[in-house]
């Protein structure tokens, strides 16, 4: 029955404007994507793009690439989708949010926490109620500050390796000697060894 209904919808929409056919192809692609059949999803999304090339098709294709860890291709498709939308259109706010949010995910996973924080901040401009974007912005900022705090330690190690940190290295050696001396003095003497 379900196959018959889908077949009737496809035949009925074959003469319709590209918008309906495109939506059906995107829905088909979403079904394949949720089932882990990435190649079939990409094929459906590409067919939808061939009909009219709307930003929704670009976003869907970018999402498939994101699921496949093809980050550069996903970013390219998200960028095309964003350029195809009216930035101040109320009806496109949801798609704009999703584009910018997913871009932030890509940057975060790549370790580019500054870009990720910027993307999540932009996503919150489109929808400030989203808890996921708020949490990810906070995680990005924490990761960014953690990396900034760790950076001076790395430069100090470079100074030690280059000989500029000899004073620090000598201090550590002295503390180690004192520690070993203290252990030797506090150990009980074995007494007479026969």
MDTraj code that builds the backbone (N, CA, C; nanometers):
import mdtraj as md
import numpy as np

residues = "UNK UNK UNK UNK UNK UNK UNK UNK UNK UNK UNK UNK UNK UNK UNK UNK UNK UNK UNK UNK UNK UNK UNK UNK UNK UNK UNK UNK UNK UNK UNK UNK UNK UNK UNK UNK UNK UNK UNK UNK UNK UNK UNK UNK UNK UNK UNK UNK UNK UNK UNK UNK UNK UNK UNK UNK UNK UNK UNK UNK UNK UNK UNK UNK UNK UNK UNK UNK UNK UNK UNK UNK UNK UNK UNK UNK UNK UNK UNK UNK UNK UNK UNK UNK UNK UNK UNK UNK UNK UNK UNK UNK UNK UNK UNK UNK UNK UNK UNK UNK UNK UNK UNK UNK UNK UNK UNK UNK UNK UNK UNK UNK UNK UNK UNK UNK UNK UNK UNK UNK UNK UNK UNK UNK UNK UNK UNK UNK UNK UNK UNK UNK UNK UNK UNK UNK UNK UNK UNK UNK UNK UNK UNK UNK UNK UNK UNK UNK UNK UNK UNK UNK UNK UNK UNK UNK UNK UNK UNK UNK UNK UNK UNK UNK UNK UNK UNK UNK UNK UNK UNK UNK UNK UNK UNK UNK UNK UNK UNK UNK UNK UNK UNK UNK UNK UNK UNK UNK UNK UNK UNK UNK UNK UNK".split()
xyz = np.array([
    [0.0823, -0.1189, 0.0000],
    [0.0000, 0.0000, 0.0000],
    [0.0868, 0.1254, 0.0000],
    [0.1929, 0.1233, 0.0846],
    [0.2815, 0.2381, 0.0953],
    [0.3516, 0.2658, -0.0381],
    [0.3996, 0.1591, -0.1037],
    [0.4664, 0.1758, -0.2328],
    [0.3702, 0.2330, -0.3361],
    [0.2458, 0.1878, -0.3311],
    [0.1450, 0.2373, -0.4246],
    [0.1209, 0.3860, -0.4031],
    [0.1124, 0.4278, -0.2763],
    [0.0903, 0.5688, -0.2442],
    [0.2078, 0.6539, -0.2910],
    [0.3293, 0.6073, -0.2695],
    [0.4484, 0.6803, -0.3138],
    [0.4502, 0.6896, -0.4657],
    [0.4165, 0.5782, -0.5337],
    [0.4152, 0.5784, -0.6795],
    [0.3108, 0.6769, -0.7322],
    [0.1933, 0.6808, -0.6690],
    [0.0886, 0.7743, -0.7105],
    [0.1352, 0.9175, -0.6914],
    [0.2006, 0.9462, -0.5782],
    [0.2511, 1.0811, -0.5530],
    [0.3562, 1.1219, -0.6552],
    [0.4458, 1.0297, -0.6868],
    [0.5514, 1.0611, -0.7839],
    [0.4911, 1.0867, -0.9214],
    [0.3970, 1.0008, -0.9653],
    [0.3338, 1.0188, -1.0955],
    [0.2517, 1.1476, -1.0976],
    [0.1795, 1.1732, -0.9900],
    [0.0962, 1.2935, -0.9835],
    [0.1810, 1.4194, -0.9863],
    [0.2982, 1.4122, -0.9269],
    [0.3834, 1.5315, -0.9198],
    [0.4776, 1.5433, -1.0384],
    [0.4799, 1.4428, -1.1258],
    [0.5737, 1.4491, -1.2372],
    [0.5438, 1.5652, -1.3301],
    [0.4195, 1.6078, -1.3353],
    [0.3848, 1.7212, -1.4183],
    [0.3817, 1.8522, -1.3410],
    [0.4046, 1.8454, -1.2118],
    [0.3975, 1.9654, -1.1282],
    [0.5212, 2.0517, -1.1469],
    [0.5155, 2.1667, -1.0868],
    [0.6307, 2.2564, -1.0894],
    [0.7478, 2.1892, -1.0195],
    [0.8683, 2.2347, -1.0518],
    [0.9904, 2.1770, -0.9966],
    [0.9947, 2.1763, -0.8454],
    [0.9250, 2.2660, -0.7802],
    [0.9292, 2.2761, -0.6347],
    [0.8804, 2.1509, -0.5650],
    [0.7691, 2.0950, -0.6101],
    [0.7137, 1.9764, -0.5466],
    [0.8025, 1.8555, -0.5733],
    [0.8447, 1.8399, -0.6967],
    [0.9338, 1.7272, -0.7295],
    [1.0633, 1.7380, -0.6530],
    [1.1143, 1.8594, -0.6425],
    [1.2388, 1.8790, -0.5670],
    [1.2199, 1.8404, -0.4208],
    [1.1081, 1.8798, -0.3620],
    [1.0811, 1.8465, -0.2216],
    [1.0710, 1.6962, -0.2020],
    [1.0076, 1.6272, -0.2970],
    [0.9979, 1.4819, -0.2873],
    [1.1355, 1.4166, -0.2966],
    [1.2189, 1.4680, -0.3859],
    [1.3544, 1.4130, -0.3977],
    [1.4359, 1.4402, -0.2722],
    [1.4185, 1.5566, -0.2131],
    [1.4896, 1.5873, -0.0879],
    [1.4404, 1.4957, 0.0237],
    [1.3099, 1.4707, 0.0271],
    [1.2558, 1.3777, 0.1269],
    [1.3117, 1.2375, 0.1063],
    [1.3223, 1.1968, -0.0187],
    [1.3805, 1.0657, -0.0486],
    [1.5262, 1.0621, -0.0022],
    [1.5994, 1.1681, -0.0325],
    [1.7384, 1.1755, 0.0111],
    [1.7506, 1.1722, 0.1629],
    [1.6599, 1.2416, 0.2313],
    [1.6611, 1.2405, 0.3779],
    [1.6382, 1.0994, 0.4318],
    [1.5482, 1.0269, 0.3684],
    [1.5223, 0.8883, 0.4084],
    [1.6490, 0.8042, 0.3932],
    [1.7151, 0.8163, 0.2785],
    [1.8377, 0.7396, 0.2553],
    [1.9468, 0.7825, 0.3525],
    [1.9570, 0.9113, 0.3771],
    [2.0608, 0.9617, 0.4685],
    [2.0391, 0.9077, 0.6088],
    [1.9144, 0.9071, 0.6551],
    [1.8867, 0.8570, 0.7900],
    [1.9109, 0.7071, 0.8017],
    [1.9101, 0.6377, 0.6889],
    [1.9360, 0.4932, 0.6869],
    [2.0835, 0.4623, 0.6625],
    [2.1649, 0.5653, 0.6470],
    [2.3074, 0.5439, 0.6240],
    [2.3434, 0.5102, 0.4807],
    [2.2515, 0.5269, 0.3888],
    [2.2789, 0.5004, 0.2471],
    [2.3166, 0.6338, 0.1815],
    [2.4412, 0.6715, 0.2003],
    [2.4874, 0.8042, 0.1598],
    [2.4880, 0.8241, 0.0090],
    [2.5273, 0.7219, -0.0654],
    [2.5315, 0.7363, -0.2113],
    [2.3927, 0.7594, -0.2702],
    [2.2926, 0.6867, -0.2198],
    [2.1563, 0.7064, -0.2677],
    [2.1044, 0.8444, -0.2266],
    [2.1413, 0.8885, -0.1057],
    [2.0991, 1.0215, -0.0601],
    [2.1589, 1.1297, -0.1494],
    [2.2879, 1.1168, -0.1797],
    [2.3542, 1.2165, -0.2647],
    [2.2906, 1.2178, -0.4035],
    [2.2585, 1.0998, -0.4559],
    [2.1952, 1.0932, -0.5887],
    [2.0599, 1.1646, -0.5869],
    [1.9814, 1.1425, -0.4839],
    [1.8503, 1.2084, -0.4752],
    [1.8675, 1.3598, -0.4630],
    [1.9629, 1.4031, -0.3808],
    [1.9862, 1.5471, -0.3637],
    [2.0368, 1.6110, -0.4927],
    [2.1224, 1.5407, -0.5644],
    [2.1731, 1.5933, -0.6920],
    [2.0592, 1.6055, -0.7940],
    [1.9690, 1.5086, -0.7948],
    [1.8534, 1.5167, -0.8844],
    [1.7648, 1.6352, -0.8469],
    [1.7487, 1.6584, -0.7172],
    [1.6689, 1.7737, -0.6725],
    [1.7363, 1.9041, -0.7151],
    [1.8682, 1.9094, -0.7034],
    [1.9415, 2.0299, -0.7450],
    [1.9304, 2.0522, -0.8957],
    [1.9264, 1.9444, -0.9717],
    [1.9168, 1.9573, -1.1171],
    [1.7830, 2.0188, -1.1584],
    [1.6805, 1.9989, -1.0769],
    [1.5494, 2.0553, -1.1094],
    [1.5454, 2.2065, -1.0954],
    [1.5941, 2.2556, -0.9812],
    [1.5844, 2.4008, -0.9627],
    [1.7024, 2.4619, -0.8879],
    [1.7832, 2.3813, -0.8241],
    [1.9029, 2.4335, -0.7584],
    [1.8760, 2.5276, -0.6422],
    [1.7761, 2.4982, -0.5621],
    [1.7442, 2.5859, -0.4502],
    [1.8426, 2.5661, -0.3357],
    [1.8492, 2.6616, -0.2450],
    [1.9372, 2.6490, -0.1288],
    [1.9054, 2.5271, -0.0418],
    [1.7800, 2.4829, -0.0416],
    [1.7436, 2.3666, 0.0387],
    [1.8119, 2.2405, -0.0136],
    [1.8209, 2.2279, -0.1456],
    [1.8925, 2.1150, -0.2039],
    [2.0410, 2.1210, -0.1739],
    [2.0983, 2.2419, -0.1812],
    [2.2405, 2.2589, -0.1487],
    [2.2677, 2.2212, -0.0036],
    [2.1793, 2.2669, 0.0857],
    [2.1960, 2.2354, 0.2276],
    [2.1857, 2.0851, 0.2507],
    [2.0875, 2.0212, 0.1875],
    [2.0698, 1.8767, 0.2036],
    [2.1942, 1.8023, 0.1565],
    [2.2486, 1.8434, 0.0433],
    [2.3700, 1.7793, -0.0078],
    [2.4872, 1.8025, 0.0874],
    [2.4973, 1.9236, 0.1412],
    [2.6022, 1.9528, 0.2399],
    [2.5894, 1.8663, 0.3637],
    [2.4670, 1.8408, 0.4056],
    [2.4430, 1.7560, 0.5221],
    [2.4890, 1.6131, 0.4957],
    [2.4662, 1.5648, 0.3743],
    [2.5135, 1.4302, 0.3390],
    [2.6657, 1.4250, 0.3428],
    [2.7301, 1.5272, 0.2892],
    [2.8765, 1.5304, 0.2935],
    [2.9265, 1.5389, 0.4371],
    [2.8566, 1.6133, 0.5207],
    [2.8942, 1.6234, 0.6616],
    [2.8850, 1.4867, 0.7288],
    [2.7800, 1.4111, 0.6995],
    [2.7639, 1.2772, 0.7563],
    [2.8758, 1.1837, 0.7123],
    [2.9327, 1.2104, 0.5940],
    [3.0408, 1.1273, 0.5412],
    [3.1786, 1.1802, 0.5808],
    [3.1834, 1.2818, 0.6659],
    [3.3083, 1.3454, 0.7094],
    [3.3849, 1.4102, 0.5946],
    [3.3142, 1.4548, 0.4951],
    [3.3717, 1.5286, 0.3832],
    [3.3511, 1.6775, 0.4130],
    [3.4297, 1.7294, 0.5072],
    [3.4057, 1.8627, 0.5608],
    [3.4218, 1.9737, 0.4573],
    [3.5221, 1.9645, 0.3722],
    [3.5433, 2.0701, 0.2721],
    [3.4250, 2.0773, 0.1756],
    [3.3766, 1.9625, 0.1321],
    [3.2608, 1.9605, 0.0411],
    [3.1355, 2.0102, 0.1118],
    [3.1194, 1.9743, 0.2393],
    [3.0029, 2.0211, 0.3150],
    [3.0066, 2.1726, 0.3297],
    [3.1232, 2.2277, 0.3635],
    [3.1351, 2.3736, 0.3785],
    [3.1039, 2.4454, 0.2472],
    [3.1498, 2.3877, 0.1364],
    [3.1232, 2.4477, 0.0051],
    [2.9727, 2.4513, -0.0227],
    [2.9042, 2.3413, 0.0051],
    [2.7594, 2.3351, -0.0191],
    [2.6831, 2.4273, 0.0757],
    [2.7266, 2.4353, 0.2011],
    [2.6611, 2.5257, 0.2960],
    [2.6783, 2.6706, 0.2511],
    [2.7965, 2.7020, 0.1996],
    [2.8216, 2.8380, 0.1523],
    [2.7311, 2.8713, 0.0330],
    [2.7179, 2.7770, -0.0605],
    [2.6288, 2.7990, -0.1754],
    [2.4851, 2.8174, -0.1304],
    [2.4422, 2.7368, -0.0332],
    [2.3048, 2.7486, 0.0163],
    [2.2832, 2.8841, 0.0822],
    [2.3799, 2.9279, 0.1600],
    [2.3663, 3.0559, 0.2305],
    [2.3611, 3.1724, 0.1318],
    [2.4448, 3.1665, 0.0280],
    [2.4440, 3.2732, -0.0721],
    [2.3124, 3.2776, -0.1494],
    [2.2434, 3.1654, -0.1579],
    [2.1178, 3.1599, -0.2317],
    [1.9972, 3.2073, -0.1522],
    [2.0178, 3.2358, -0.0250],
    [1.9057, 3.2781, 0.0606],
    [1.9064, 3.4283, 0.0809],
    [1.7875, 3.4826, 0.1014],
    [1.7758, 3.6235, 0.1410],
    [1.8078, 3.6307, 0.2895],
    [1.9125, 3.7034, 0.3258],
    [1.9626, 3.7024, 0.4631],
    [1.8621, 3.7541, 0.5662],
    [1.7712, 3.8382, 0.5272],
    [1.6762, 3.8943, 0.6224],
    [1.5367, 3.8359, 0.6090],
    [1.5236, 3.7323, 0.5308],
    [1.3930, 3.6717, 0.5095],
    [1.3535, 3.5905, 0.6324],
    [1.2352, 3.6169, 0.6816],
    [1.1864, 3.5458, 0.8000],
    [1.1646, 3.3979, 0.7707],
    [1.1216, 3.3656, 0.6477],
    [1.0935, 3.2255, 0.6155],
    [1.2213, 3.1420, 0.6009],
    [1.3346, 3.2054, 0.5786],
    [1.4600, 3.1320, 0.5620],
    [1.5449, 3.1290, 0.6884],
    [1.4962, 3.1855, 0.7980],
    [1.5752, 3.1917, 0.9216],
    [1.6141, 3.0527, 0.9725],
    [1.5230, 2.9588, 0.9635],
    [1.5519, 2.8235, 1.0118],
    [1.6654, 2.7610, 0.9317],
    [1.6591, 2.7737, 0.8000],
    [1.7647, 2.7173, 0.7169],
    [1.8966, 2.7900, 0.7408],
    [1.8921, 2.9210, 0.7538],
    [2.0141, 2.9966, 0.7836],
    [2.0744, 2.9502, 0.9165],
    [1.9898, 2.9302, 1.0163],
    [2.0374, 2.8804, 1.1455],
    [2.1090, 2.7463, 1.1268],
    [2.0452, 2.6551, 1.0565],
    [2.1025, 2.5209, 1.0395],
    [2.2341, 2.5239, 0.9613],
    [2.2417, 2.6093, 0.8608],
    [2.3646, 2.6216, 0.7823],
    [2.4787, 2.6688, 0.8708],
    [2.4550, 2.7762, 0.9442],
    [2.5606, 2.8344, 1.0271],
    [2.5956, 2.7418, 1.1432],
    [2.4958, 2.6772, 1.2026],
    [2.5194, 2.5839, 1.3128],
    [2.6066, 2.4671, 1.2666],
    [2.5721, 2.4061, 1.1531],
    [2.6510, 2.2939, 1.1022],
    [2.7915, 2.3361, 1.0633],
    [2.8055, 2.4588, 1.0154],
    [2.9389, 2.5115, 0.9864],
    [3.0204, 2.5174, 1.1153],
    [2.9585, 2.5608, 1.2239],
    [3.0256, 2.5639, 1.3535],
    [3.0688, 2.4258, 1.3992],
    [2.9852, 2.3268, 1.3743],
    [3.0200, 2.1886, 1.4107],
    [3.1461, 2.1443, 1.3368],
    [3.1532, 2.1762, 1.2092],
    [3.2706, 2.1373, 1.1300],
    [3.3959, 2.2033, 1.1856],
    [3.3884, 2.3329, 1.2130],
    [3.5047, 2.4037, 1.2659],
    [3.5447, 2.3503, 1.4036],
    [3.4466, 2.3206, 1.4880],
    [3.4776, 2.2699, 1.6215],
    [3.5503, 2.1363, 1.6129],
    [3.4986, 2.0468, 1.5299],
    [3.5607, 1.9151, 1.5159],
    [3.7006, 1.9240, 1.4569],
    [3.7265, 2.0300, 1.3793],
    [3.8595, 2.0501, 1.3213],
    [3.9543, 2.1170, 1.4206],
    [3.9018, 2.1589, 1.5372],
    [3.9860, 2.2238, 1.6376],
    [4.0018, 2.3728, 1.6166],
    [3.9264, 2.4304, 1.5257],
    [3.9310, 2.5751, 1.5012],
    [3.8212, 2.6399, 1.5863],
    [3.8521, 2.6549, 1.7168],
    [3.7513, 2.6979, 1.8131],
    [3.7093, 2.8427, 1.7950],
    [3.7967, 2.9269, 1.7443],
    [3.7603, 3.0662, 1.7190],
    [3.6539, 3.0763, 1.6101],
    [3.6751, 3.0052, 1.4983],
    [3.5760, 3.0040, 1.3903],
    [3.4465, 2.9378, 1.4362],
    [3.4593, 2.8323, 1.5150],
    [3.3404, 2.7634, 1.5656],
    [3.2585, 2.8568, 1.6540],
    [3.3250, 2.9287, 1.7430],
    [3.2543, 3.0223, 1.8315],
    [3.1829, 3.1292, 1.7493],
    [3.2483, 3.1803, 1.6463],
    [3.1858, 3.2798, 1.5595],
    [3.0632, 3.2248, 1.4888],
    [3.0721, 3.1007, 1.4433],
    [2.9590, 3.0391, 1.3740],
    [2.8420, 3.0177, 1.4703],
    [2.8703, 2.9695, 1.5901],
    [2.7616, 2.9474, 1.6862],
    [2.6997, 3.0801, 1.7300],
    [2.7812, 3.1834, 1.7408],
    [2.7291, 3.3171, 1.7730],
    [2.6337, 3.3638, 1.6626],
    [2.6753, 3.3440, 1.5371],
    [2.5894, 3.3810, 1.4235],
    [2.4614, 3.2986, 1.4221],
    [2.4711, 3.1699, 1.4549],
    [2.3520, 3.0849, 1.4581],
    [2.2529, 3.1379, 1.5615],
    [2.3037, 3.1833, 1.6748],
    [2.2151, 3.2372, 1.7790],
    [2.1497, 3.3676, 1.7363],
    [2.2093, 3.4379, 1.6405],
    [2.1444, 3.5582, 1.5886],
    [2.0197, 3.5221, 1.5083],
    [2.0203, 3.4043, 1.4473],
    [1.9034, 3.3600, 1.3716],
    [1.7974, 3.2986, 1.4629],
    [1.8409, 3.2328, 1.5710],
    [1.7462, 3.1756, 1.6668],
    [1.8135, 3.1676, 1.8032],
    [1.7860, 3.2647, 1.8862],
    [1.8531, 3.2765, 2.0160],
    [1.8002, 3.1782, 2.1201],
    [1.6983, 3.1016, 2.0879],
    [1.6406, 3.0081, 2.1848],
    [1.7071, 2.8713, 2.1820],
    [1.7949, 2.8456, 2.0898],
    [1.8512, 2.7118, 2.0709],
    [1.9574, 2.6794, 2.1755],
    [1.9277, 2.5818, 2.2594],
    [2.0201, 2.5419, 2.3658],
    [2.1470, 2.4772, 2.3089],
    [2.1342, 2.4036, 2.1993],
    [2.2509, 2.3385, 2.1398],
    [2.3553, 2.4384, 2.0948],
    [2.3117, 2.5454, 2.0316],
    [2.4052, 2.6488, 1.9862],
    [2.4682, 2.7202, 2.1052],
    [2.3905, 2.7408, 2.2103],
    [2.4441, 2.8063, 2.3305],
    [2.5507, 2.7186, 2.3962],
    [2.5212, 2.5892, 2.4103],
    [2.6190, 2.4969, 2.4702],
    [2.7448, 2.4889, 2.3852],
    [2.7273, 2.4784, 2.2530],
    [2.8437, 2.4665, 2.1660],
    [2.9258, 2.5949, 2.1623],
    [2.8598, 2.7103, 2.1739],
    [2.9337, 2.8360, 2.1840],
    [3.0167, 2.8362, 2.3111],
    [2.9572, 2.7938, 2.4207],
    [3.0304, 2.7892, 2.5475],
    [3.1471, 2.6915, 2.5403],
    [3.1250, 2.5740, 2.4822],
    [3.2337, 2.4766, 2.4669],
    [3.3454, 2.5312, 2.3786],
    [3.3089, 2.6019, 2.2736],
    [3.4092, 2.6601, 2.1841],
    [3.4922, 2.7640, 2.2575],
    [3.4253, 2.8482, 2.3351],
    [3.4970, 2.9523, 2.4091],
    [3.5858, 2.8911, 2.5176],
    [3.5366, 2.7877, 2.5856],
    [3.6191, 2.7196, 2.6860],
    [3.7411, 2.6542, 2.6214],
    [3.7204, 2.5897, 2.5084],
    [3.8318, 2.5255, 2.4373],
    [3.9317, 2.6290, 2.3884],
    [3.8799, 2.7419, 2.3436],
    [3.9670, 2.8498, 2.2970],
    [4.0507, 2.9046, 2.4120],
    [3.9886, 2.9268, 2.5281],
    [4.0633, 2.9789, 2.6428],
    [4.1603, 2.8745, 2.6969],
    [4.1224, 2.7471, 2.6920],
    [4.2131, 2.6404, 2.7353],
    [4.3376, 2.6361, 2.6470],
    [4.3158, 2.6481, 2.5158],
    [4.4295, 2.6485, 2.4235],
    [4.5176, 2.7707, 2.4445],
    [4.4556, 2.8852, 2.4731],
    [4.5323, 3.0077, 2.4960],
    [4.6129, 2.9959, 2.6249],
    [4.5562, 2.9315, 2.7262],
    [4.6277, 2.9144, 2.8526],
    [4.7429, 2.8162, 2.8373],
    [4.7277, 2.7175, 2.7510],
    [4.8334, 2.6184, 2.7302],
    [4.9457, 2.6718, 2.6422],
    [4.9181, 2.7734, 2.5650],
    [5.0185, 2.8266, 2.4724],
    [5.1436, 2.8787, 2.5429],
    [5.1343, 2.9532, 2.6540],
    [5.2578, 2.9978, 2.7198],
    [5.3435, 2.8819, 2.7686],
    [5.2836, 2.7720, 2.8133],
    [5.3611, 2.6572, 2.8559],
    [5.4430, 2.6018, 2.7400],
    [5.3847, 2.5976, 2.6235],
    [5.4566, 2.5474, 2.5065],
    [5.5733, 2.6387, 2.4723],
    [5.5529, 2.7702, 2.4818],
    [5.6625, 2.8610, 2.4492],
    [5.7727, 2.8507, 2.5536],
    [5.7360, 2.8239, 2.6793],
    [5.8375, 2.8065, 2.7819],
    [5.9208, 2.6828, 2.7522],
    [5.8570, 2.5760, 2.7081],
    [5.9300, 2.4544, 2.6745],
    [6.0232, 2.4794, 2.5574],
    [5.9805, 2.5595, 2.4605],
    [6.0679, 2.5932, 2.3486],
    [6.1890, 2.6703, 2.3988],
    [6.1696, 2.7602, 2.4954],
    [6.2809, 2.8359, 2.5517],
    [6.3776, 2.7444, 2.6247],
    [6.3256, 2.6448, 2.6970],
    [6.4115, 2.5514, 2.7684],
    [6.4930, 2.4714, 2.6687],
    [6.4283, 2.4268, 2.5606],
    [6.4982, 2.3472, 2.4608],
    [6.6039, 2.4282, 2.3874],
    [6.5819, 2.5576, 2.3725],
    [6.6781, 2.6384, 2.2997],
    [6.7896, 2.6911, 2.3897],
    [6.7826, 2.6620, 2.5200],
    [6.8893, 2.7060, 2.6098],
    [6.8565, 2.8335, 2.6834],
    [6.7460, 2.8998, 2.6476],
    [6.7105, 3.0232, 2.7144],
    [6.6543, 2.9978, 2.8531],
    [6.6089, 2.8773, 2.8803],
    [6.5494, 2.8461, 3.0091],
    [6.6456, 2.7720, 3.1006],
    [6.7762, 2.7935, 3.0861],
    [6.8752, 2.7232, 3.1680],
    [6.8532, 2.7457, 3.3164],
    [6.8106, 2.8646, 3.3557],
    [6.7886, 2.8941, 3.4965],
    [6.6795, 2.8042, 3.5526],
    [6.5711, 2.7893, 3.4809],
    [6.4617, 2.7042, 3.5247],
    [6.5069, 2.5589, 3.5309],
    [6.5778, 2.5152, 3.4299],
    [6.6261, 2.3780, 3.4263],
    [6.7216, 2.3508, 3.5417],
    [6.8088, 2.4427, 3.5727],
    [6.9022, 2.4271, 3.6840],
    [6.8275, 2.4203, 3.8164],
    [6.7234, 2.5002, 3.8319],
    [6.6416, 2.4991, 3.9532],
    [6.5766, 2.3616, 3.9715],
    [6.5252, 2.3044, 3.8633],
    [6.4626, 2.1719, 3.8710],
    [6.5657, 2.0670, 3.9096],
    [6.6842, 2.0750, 3.8522],
    [6.7898, 1.9788, 3.8861],
    [6.8272, 1.9883, 4.0335],
    [6.8365, 2.1109, 4.0851],
    [6.8716, 2.1314, 4.2251],
    [6.7645, 2.0710, 4.3166],
    [6.6379, 2.0921, 4.2842],
    [6.5293, 2.0369, 4.3648],
    [6.5313, 1.8843, 4.3623],
    [6.5628, 1.8261, 4.2493],
    [6.5725, 1.6809, 4.2395],
    [6.6863, 1.6286, 4.3265],
    [6.8026, 1.6945, 4.3260],
    [6.9157, 1.6530, 4.4103],
    [6.8770, 1.6586, 4.5576],
    [6.8105, 1.7678, 4.5976],
    [6.7682, 1.7819, 4.7373],
    [6.6704, 1.6714, 4.7752],
    [6.5845, 1.6373, 4.6869],
    [6.4871, 1.5325, 4.7141],
    [6.5557, 1.3981, 4.7331],
    [6.6542, 1.3674, 4.6489],
    [6.7256, 1.2411, 4.6604],
    [6.8099, 1.2384, 4.7875],
    [6.8718, 1.3519, 4.8215],
    [6.9517, 1.3587, 4.9442],
    [6.8624, 1.3352, 5.0646],
    [6.7489, 1.3961, 5.0648],
    [6.6554, 1.3830, 5.1750],
    [6.6132, 1.2377, 5.1920],
    [6.5901, 1.1678, 5.0857],
    [6.5536, 1.0261, 5.0928],
    [6.6668, 0.9433, 5.1524],
    [6.7887, 0.9706, 5.1084],
    [6.9031, 0.8931, 5.1566],
    [6.9251, 0.9154, 5.3051],
    [6.9041, 1.0370, 5.3522],
    [6.9245, 1.0668, 5.4933],
    [6.8157, 1.0057, 5.5796],
    [6.6949, 0.9939, 5.5276],
    [6.5837, 0.9428, 5.6068],
    [6.5709, 0.7917, 5.6036],
    [6.6441, 0.7246, 5.5165],
    [6.6370, 0.5778, 5.5115],
    [6.7121, 0.5202, 5.6293],
    [6.6566, 0.4178, 5.6919],
    [6.7284, 0.3548, 5.8039],
    [6.8540, 0.2835, 5.7528],
    [6.9564, 0.2906, 5.8306],
    [7.0815, 0.2240, 5.7893],
    [7.0631, 0.0748, 5.8039],
    [7.1149, -0.0001, 5.7111],
    [7.0934, -0.1445, 5.7149],
    [7.1633, -0.2128, 5.8304],
    [7.2501, -0.1430, 5.8964],
    [7.3244, -0.2062, 6.0064],
    [7.4425, -0.2846, 5.9535],
    [7.4853, -0.3745, 6.0336],
    [7.6016, -0.4544, 5.9945],
    [7.5585, -0.5619, 5.8968],
    [7.6340, -0.5762, 5.7964],
    [7.6058, -0.6766, 5.6946],
    [7.7052, -0.7887, 5.7118],
    [7.6608, -0.9038, 5.7481],
    [7.7514, -1.0179, 5.7682],
    [7.7535, -1.1065, 5.6507],
])
top = md.Topology()
chain = top.add_chain()
for i, resn in enumerate(residues, 1):
    res = top.add_residue(resn, chain, resSeq=i)
    for name in ("N", "CA", "C"):
        top.add_atom(name, md.element.get_by_symbol(name[0]), res)
traj = md.Trajectory(xyz[None], top)
